[in-house]
Amino acid sequence: MAIKKALLPRSAGIVAALLLGATSATAQDKGALPDQIAWTAYDVGSAGYNQSVAIGGALKNELGVDLRVLPGKNDISRQIPLRQGRVQFSATGVGGSYLAQEGVFDFASKDWGPQEVRVLMSSNGGALVSMAAAADAGIESMADLKGKRVAWVVGSPALNENVRALLAFANLTFDDVELVEFGGYRASWEGVINGQVDAVNGLSAAGIAFQLEASPRGITWPKVTHSDTAGWERLHAKAPFFVPKMGTAGAGMSPEDPVEGAGYPIPVLITYAEQDEEMVYSMTKAMVELFPNYEGAAPGINGWALDRQTFDWAVPYHAGAVRYFKEIGAWSDAFEAHNNGLIERQGVLKEAWEAFVAEDVADDEFEAAWMAARNAALTTAGMDPVYQP
């Protein structure tokens, strides 16, 4: 898979109009948005929650729309209200968007399966989601992880799959490192601080990352070189949702001293395919045109800027969002083809799921059997399953 950094074409007229803010007439036009909307977000106090609240303030002040934010501790708790129709949107992560689409891990259960989710926009801030290493471990590149002690978090398959993908960038596997088990995400970082392990996967802006930076070991982020096309192809084969990023926000990095690395959008504002197109159009329009009103209002919130959107990501955009982006000249034929391909993938997964659940597989065999059926369906359709049975 080729690296695609193509973001919004920087049309001077479009950018100038949007960055200077909407006219007062536009600012009062809420379109198909009701007086009150709701979406789920990360837990109270998180960056995603704080961003959602700030966006809600702009919606209230400029459009008279109340945004109710329901916090959720994990992907499933954020997804349930969305699937039930209790909220219109969800500001979630890769789990609630990409993994939900694929029907894997938490979504490989009988209660879930592949979800027909759609993206409106996403936040592409300056934080990395990559491998952090103790500065005293001599790890400057992903290749330097060979033979090092790497954290493995029990019960967190998605997190461990991130490690697998980042190792693949350097053509390494789990066999090339010493995996050390930890009971949780924070414990894995504490393991680096305490000298039990040399590297861990995580978010550069997390508080525990700053604790590692301040510790005697210090912190470094092994480079994920953007020009290494072969490396990115290997990474994308394991985790298509990663994108090249220059890390500017977090421990061990700054705008003045950025880190060439990897990450993915977080949060991602999603809904389901059947959500009303006019409402999605109006929500997307509000997110873009009100950006000057919430810009800088919370840490990481500037990642929602129009010129930071990645329109050829791993989950398709909703028709309502696409219509708006076409209107402002932000959408291309290449984006359209990519989006249609992702929608086709969701169709293959949906058909495979419906055929599979009709077989009434026993609970103790369900996930393994589904993953085999999923693999077969995607392979037959000429699509990469990514996650193997």
C-alpha positions as CSV (number, residue, x, y, z in Angstrom):
1,M,0.0,0.0,0.0
2,A,1.4,3.3,-1.0
3,I,1.8,6.1,1.6
4,K,-1.0,8.6,1.1
5,K,-0.4,11.9,2.8
6,A,-2.7,13.8,0.5
7,L,-4.8,16.1,2.6
8,L,-7.0,19.0,1.5
9,P,-5.9,20.7,-1.6
10,R,-5.0,24.1,-0.3
11,S,-7.3,26.2,-2.5
12,A,-6.6,29.8,-1.4
13,G,-10.2,30.9,-1.6
14,I,-11.5,28.0,0.4
15,V,-8.9,28.1,3.1
16,A,-9.2,31.9,3.4
17,A,-12.9,31.8,3.7
18,L,-13.0,29.0,6.3
19,L,-10.1,30.1,8.4
20,L,-11.4,33.6,8.7
21,G,-14.7,32.1,9.9
22,A,-18.2,31.9,8.5
23,T,-20.2,35.0,7.9
24,S,-22.8,35.9,10.4
25,A,-25.6,34.6,8.2
26,T,-23.8,31.2,7.9
27,A,-23.1,31.2,11.6
28,Q,-26.8,31.3,12.4
29,D,-27.7,28.6,9.9
30,K,-27.9,25.3,11.8
31,G,-29.3,23.4,8.8
32,A,-30.8,20.0,9.8
33,L,-29.3,20.0,13.3
34,P,-31.9,19.8,16.0
35,D,-31.9,22.0,19.0
36,Q,-30.2,19.3,21.0
37,I,-27.8,16.6,19.7
38,A,-25.7,14.1,21.6
39,W,-22.6,12.1,21.1
40,T,-20.4,9.8,23.1
41,A,-16.8,10.6,23.8
42,Y,-13.8,9.4,25.8
43,D,-14.1,9.5,29.6
44,V,-14.4,12.7,31.7
45,G,-11.1,14.6,31.9
46,S,-9.7,13.1,28.7
47,A,-8.5,15.1,25.8
48,G,-11.4,13.8,23.6
49,Y,-14.0,14.7,26.2
50,N,-12.6,18.2,26.7
51,Q,-12.5,18.8,22.9
52,S,-16.1,17.6,22.6
53,V,-17.2,20.0,25.4
54,A,-15.4,22.9,23.7
55,I,-17.0,22.1,20.3
56,G,-20.3,22.0,22.2
57,G,-19.7,25.5,23.4
58,A,-19.2,26.8,19.9
59,L,-22.4,25.0,18.7
60,K,-24.3,26.6,21.5
61,N,-22.9,30.1,21.1
62,E,-23.1,30.3,17.3
63,L,-26.0,28.0,16.4
64,G,-28.0,27.7,19.5
65,V,-27.6,23.9,19.5
66,D,-27.0,22.1,22.7
67,L,-24.5,19.2,22.5
68,R,-24.8,16.6,25.2
69,V,-21.6,14.6,25.7
70,L,-21.9,11.1,27.1
71,P,-18.5,9.8,28.4
72,G,-17.5,6.2,27.8
73,K,-14.6,4.3,29.3
74,N,-14.0,2.0,26.3
75,D,-14.9,1.4,22.7
76,I,-18.0,-0.7,23.5
77,S,-19.4,1.7,26.0
78,R,-19.1,4.5,23.4
79,Q,-20.6,2.4,20.7
80,I,-23.7,1.1,22.4
81,P,-25.6,4.4,22.6
82,L,-24.7,5.1,19.0
83,R,-26.0,1.7,17.8
84,Q,-29.1,2.1,19.9
85,G,-29.8,5.6,18.4
86,R,-29.6,7.3,21.8
87,V,-26.9,9.6,20.3
88,Q,-26.4,10.7,16.7
89,F,-22.6,10.7,16.7
90,S,-19.6,9.3,18.6
91,A,-16.1,10.9,19.1
92,T,-14.3,7.6,19.4
93,G,-11.0,6.0,18.5
94,V,-9.6,3.4,16.1
95,G,-11.5,0.7,18.1
96,G,-14.9,2.2,17.6
97,S,-14.2,3.1,14.0
98,Y,-11.8,0.8,12.2
99,L,-12.0,-2.3,14.5
100,A,-15.8,-2.0,14.6
101,Q,-15.9,-1.9,10.8
102,E,-13.7,-5.0,10.6
103,G,-15.6,-7.0,13.2
104,V,-12.5,-8.0,15.1
105,F,-11.4,-8.2,18.8
106,D,-14.2,-6.8,20.9
107,F,-16.4,-6.6,17.8
108,A,-15.9,-10.3,16.9
109,S,-18.5,-11.4,19.5
110,K,-22.1,-12.6,18.7
111,D,-23.5,-9.3,20.0
112,W,-21.6,-7.2,17.5
113,G,-19.9,-8.3,14.3
114,P,-18.8,-5.8,11.6
115,Q,-20.4,-2.4,11.9
116,E,-21.4,-0.1,9.0
117,V,-19.8,3.0,10.5
118,R,-19.0,6.2,8.7
119,V,-16.7,9.1,9.4
120,L,-17.6,12.8,9.5
121,M,-14.2,14.3,10.5
122,S,-11.3,13.3,12.7
123,S,-8.7,15.1,14.9
124,N,-5.2,14.8,13.6
125,G,-3.2,16.6,16.2
126,G,0.5,16.6,16.9
127,A,0.6,13.6,19.2
128,L,2.1,10.3,18.1
129,V,0.8,6.8,18.8
130,S,3.9,4.8,18.5
131,M,6.7,3.0,20.3
132,A,8.2,5.0,23.2
133,A,11.6,3.9,24.5
134,A,13.8,4.6,27.5
135,A,16.4,7.1,26.3
136,D,19.2,5.0,28.0
137,A,18.3,1.9,25.9
138,G,20.0,3.1,22.7
139,I,16.9,2.8,20.6
140,E,16.9,5.5,17.9
141,S,15.0,3.6,15.1
142,M,12.4,0.9,14.9
143,A,15.2,-1.5,13.8
144,D,17.0,-0.8,17.1
145,L,14.2,-2.6,18.9
146,K,15.6,-6.0,17.9
147,G,16.7,-7.9,21.0
148,K,15.1,-5.3,23.3
149,R,12.5,-5.9,26.0
150,V,9.1,-4.7,24.7
151,A,5.9,-4.4,26.8
152,W,3.0,-6.8,26.1
153,V,-0.3,-5.8,27.8
154,V,-2.5,-8.7,28.8
155,G,-6.1,-8.4,27.6
156,S,-5.3,-5.6,25.2
157,P,-5.2,-7.2,21.7
158,A,-5.6,-4.0,19.8
159,L,-2.7,-2.4,21.7
160,N,-0.5,-5.4,21.1
161,E,-1.4,-5.4,17.4
162,N,-0.1,-1.8,17.3
163,V,3.2,-3.2,18.5
164,R,3.2,-5.9,15.9
165,A,2.5,-3.4,13.1
166,L,5.2,-1.0,14.3
167,L,7.7,-3.8,14.5
168,A,6.8,-4.8,11.0
169,F,7.9,-1.4,9.8
170,A,11.5,-2.5,10.5
171,N,10.7,-6.0,9.2
172,L,10.7,-7.3,12.8
173,T,8.3,-9.7,14.5
174,F,7.6,-10.6,18.1
175,D,10.2,-13.3,17.7
176,D,12.9,-10.6,17.3
177,V,12.1,-9.0,20.7
178,E,11.7,-10.1,24.3
179,L,8.1,-9.6,25.2
180,V,7.4,-8.7,28.9
181,E,3.8,-9.1,30.2
182,F,2.0,-6.3,32.1
183,G,-1.5,-6.3,33.5
184,G,-2.5,-2.9,32.1
185,Y,-1.5,0.1,30.0
186,R,-0.2,2.3,32.8
187,A,1.7,-0.7,34.3
188,S,3.5,-1.2,31.0
189,W,4.7,2.4,31.1
190,E,5.7,2.1,34.7
191,G,7.7,-1.0,33.6
192,V,9.9,1.2,31.4
193,I,10.3,3.7,34.3
194,N,11.3,0.9,36.7
195,G,13.7,-0.7,34.3
196,Q,11.7,-3.9,33.7
197,V,11.3,-3.2,30.0
198,D,12.8,-0.9,27.3
199,A,9.9,0.1,25.0
200,V,6.2,0.4,25.1
201,N,3.4,1.4,22.8
202,G,1.4,4.5,23.7
203,L,0.3,8.1,23.2
204,S,3.0,10.8,23.3
205,A,0.6,13.2,25.1
206,A,-0.3,10.8,27.9
207,G,0.6,11.9,31.4
208,I,2.6,8.8,32.1
209,A,4.7,9.6,29.0
210,F,5.8,12.8,30.7
211,Q,6.6,10.8,33.9
212,L,9.0,8.6,31.8
213,E,10.5,11.7,30.3
214,A,11.1,13.1,33.8
215,S,12.5,9.9,35.2
216,P,16.3,9.0,35.2
217,R,15.8,6.8,32.1
218,G,14.3,9.6,30.0
219,I,12.2,9.1,26.8
220,T,12.8,8.8,23.1
221,W,10.6,7.9,20.2
222,P,12.2,5.6,17.6
223,K,11.8,7.1,14.2
224,V,9.2,5.8,11.8
225,T,10.8,7.4,8.7
226,H,8.2,8.8,6.3
227,S,10.2,8.2,3.2
228,D,10.6,4.5,3.9
229,T,7.9,3.3,1.5
230,A,8.6,-0.4,2.0
231,G,8.4,0.0,5.8
232,W,5.1,1.8,5.5
233,E,3.7,-1.0,3.3
234,R,4.6,-3.5,5.9
235,L,3.1,-1.4,8.7
236,H,-0.1,-0.8,6.7
237,A,-0.4,-4.6,6.1
238,K,-0.8,-5.0,9.8
239,A,-2.6,-1.7,10.7
240,P,-4.0,0.3,7.8
241,F,-5.2,3.0,10.1
242,F,-1.7,4.4,10.9
243,V,-0.6,7.5,9.1
244,P,2.8,9.3,8.9
245,K,2.9,12.2,11.5
246,M,5.4,14.7,12.7
247,G,5.1,14.5,16.5
248,T,4.9,18.0,18.0
249,A,2.8,17.4,21.1
250,G,3.8,15.3,24.0
251,A,6.8,14.0,26.0
252,G,10.1,14.3,24.2
253,M,8.9,16.4,21.4
254,S,7.7,20.0,20.6
255,P,7.0,22.1,17.5
256,E,10.6,23.3,17.7
257,D,11.9,19.8,18.0
258,P,9.5,17.4,16.2
259,V,9.7,13.7,15.9
260,E,9.3,11.9,12.6
261,G,6.8,9.1,13.5
262,A,3.4,7.5,13.2
263,G,0.0,7.8,14.6
264,Y,-3.6,7.8,13.8
265,P,-6.6,10.2,14.1
266,I,-8.1,10.5,17.6
267,P,-10.8,11.2,18.2
268,V,-12.8,10.2,15.1
269,L,-16.3,11.6,14.8
270,I,-18.4,8.7,13.4
271,T,-22.0,7.7,12.9
272,Y,-23.8,4.8,11.2
273,A,-24.4,4.6,7.5
274,E,-28.1,5.0,7.9
275,Q,-27.9,8.3,9.8
276,D,-29.8,11.0,8.1
277,E,-27.7,12.6,5.3
278,E,-29.0,16.1,5.9
279,M,-28.1,15.9,9.6
280,V,-24.6,14.6,8.8
281,Y,-24.1,17.3,6.2
282,S,-25.1,20.0,8.7
283,M,-22.9,18.5,11.5
284,T,-19.9,18.4,9.2
285,K,-20.5,21.9,8.0
286,A,-20.7,23.2,11.5
287,M,-17.5,21.4,12.5
288,V,-15.6,23.1,9.7
289,E,-17.1,26.5,9.7
290,L,-17.1,26.9,13.5
291,F,-13.5,25.8,13.8
292,P,-12.3,29.4,14.4
293,N,-14.8,29.5,17.4
294,Y,-13.3,26.5,19.1
295,E,-9.7,26.6,17.9
296,G,-7.3,26.5,20.8
297,A,-10.1,25.9,23.3
298,A,-8.7,22.5,24.5
299,P,-5.4,20.6,24.2
300,G,-5.2,18.9,20.8
301,I,-8.4,20.5,19.4
302,N,-6.6,22.1,16.5
303,G,-6.3,18.6,15.0
304,W,-10.0,19.1,13.7
305,A,-8.8,21.8,11.3
306,L,-9.9,21.2,7.7
307,D,-6.4,21.2,6.4
308,R,-5.5,18.3,8.8
309,Q,-8.2,15.9,7.5
310,T,-7.1,12.7,5.8
311,F,-9.8,11.8,3.3
312,D,-8.2,8.5,2.3
313,W,-8.2,6.9,5.7
314,A,-9.2,3.3,6.6
315,V,-12.9,3.9,7.3
316,P,-15.3,5.5,4.7
317,Y,-16.9,8.9,5.0
318,H,-20.6,9.4,5.3
319,A,-22.5,10.6,2.2
320,G,-23.6,13.7,4.0
321,A,-20.0,14.6,4.9
322,V,-18.8,13.8,1.4
323,R,-21.5,16.1,-0.1
324,Y,-20.2,19.0,2.1
325,F,-16.5,18.4,1.2
326,K,-17.4,18.3,-2.5
327,E,-19.2,21.6,-2.2
328,I,-16.1,23.3,-0.7
329,G,-13.7,21.7,-3.2
330,A,-12.0,19.5,-0.6
331,W,-13.0,16.1,-2.2
332,S,-11.3,14.6,-5.2
333,D,-12.0,11.7,-7.6
334,A,-9.2,9.7,-5.9
335,F,-10.9,10.2,-2.5
336,E,-14.2,9.1,-4.0
337,A,-12.7,5.9,-5.5
338,H,-11.0,5.1,-2.2
339,N,-14.2,5.7,-0.2
340,N,-16.2,3.6,-2.5
341,G,-13.7,0.8,-2.1
342,L,-14.1,0.9,1.7
343,I,-17.9,0.9,1.4
344,E,-17.6,-2.2,-0.8
345,R,-15.4,-3.8,1.9
346,Q,-18.0,-3.2,4.5
347,G,-20.6,-4.8,2.2
348,V,-18.4,-7.9,1.9
349,L,-18.1,-8.1,5.7
350,K,-21.8,-7.5,6.2
351,E,-22.7,-10.3,3.8
352,A,-20.2,-12.7,5.4
353,W,-21.5,-11.9,8.9
354,E,-25.1,-12.5,8.0
355,A,-24.2,-15.9,6.4
356,F,-22.1,-16.8,9.4
357,V,-24.5,-16.0,12.2
358,A,-27.2,-18.1,10.4
359,E,-25.0,-21.1,11.1
360,D,-25.6,-20.7,14.8
361,V,-22.1,-21.5,15.9
362,A,-21.5,-22.4,19.6
363,D,-20.4,-19.6,21.9
364,D,-17.0,-21.2,22.7
365,E,-16.2,-21.6,19.0
366,F,-17.8,-18.4,17.8
367,E,-14.9,-15.9,17.5
368,A,-12.4,-18.3,16.0
369,A,-15.0,-19.6,13.5
370,W,-16.0,-16.0,12.6
371,M,-12.4,-15.0,12.0
372,A,-12.0,-17.9,9.6
373,A,-15.2,-17.0,7.8
374,R,-14.2,-13.4,7.6
375,N,-10.8,-14.3,6.2
376,A,-12.3,-16.5,3.5
377,A,-14.9,-13.8,2.5
378,L,-12.4,-11.0,2.2
379,T,-9.8,-13.2,0.4
380,T,-12.4,-14.4,-2.1
381,A,-13.3,-10.7,-2.8
382,G,-9.6,-9.9,-3.4
383,M,-9.3,-7.9,-0.2
384,D,-6.7,-8.1,2.5
385,P,-8.1,-9.6,5.7
386,V,-5.4,-7.8,7.7
387,Y,-6.3,-9.8,10.9
388,Q,-5.7,-13.5,10.4
389,P,-7.7,-16.3,12.1
